[in-house]
Amino acid sequence: MRHGSYRNTLFLSALALTMKITICFLVAVLFGASLHGEDSTAWRKDGKPAADTSNMKSKKGFGAQLYLTQNAQFFDDWNKPGTPNLTELKNNRVRRKAPLFSAILFVDPGTDSKGSVDVTYDIVIRKPDGSIYGEQQDFVGLKGRSVVPAHSLQLAKERMGIQIDSQDPSGTYTVEITVHDHIKKVELPLKATFEVAK
């Protein structure tokens, strides 16, 4: 498992769990959808409520989205001016021996009486046969005092990275994430898949 050039990323594989990240804060644009308006419990697209999907859910005004990308530059660009470009997987396929990252976005987490947020998430990655390839609990999504305006999109402070090696099976892998907003007492299960060719 190679991970030296990807500072602060937790890599999951069948062999190792290493490194964590520190990435944060805000952008006012969600890639096509945002959580606001009269119905604050629904993601909205083009001003209209958008139904929950396997990778995008909301409850009690808190929303979360899961994307998979092999573009590490997205995380570097997050704190820069302008909207970062999230390049999703082409044809849902992942190249072997090239890192794959989770990009988890949040909006409107609960705050306590001190204005602090507490969002964590758990990850399970399953091989094509359904067995566990890697798993990790209690990733930090957002913690501490929030200085972000309402309805602003936020990137998880910690992210998962994996690398499919030559000996790993081909087929459809599944990434399952459970997001916990500990203030609002909300759990959001999210799921995404990717394909690995022979």
Secondary structure, 3 states (H helix, E strand, C coil): CCCCCCCCCEEECCCCEECCCCCCCEECCCCCCECCCCCCCCEEECCEEECCECCEEEECCEEEEEEEECCCHHHHHCCCCCCCCCCCCHHHECCCCCCEEEEEEEECCCCCCCCEEEEEEEEEEECCCCCEEEEEEEEEEEEEECCCCCCCEEECCCCEEECCCCCCCCEEEEEEEEEEECCCCEEEEEEEEEEECC
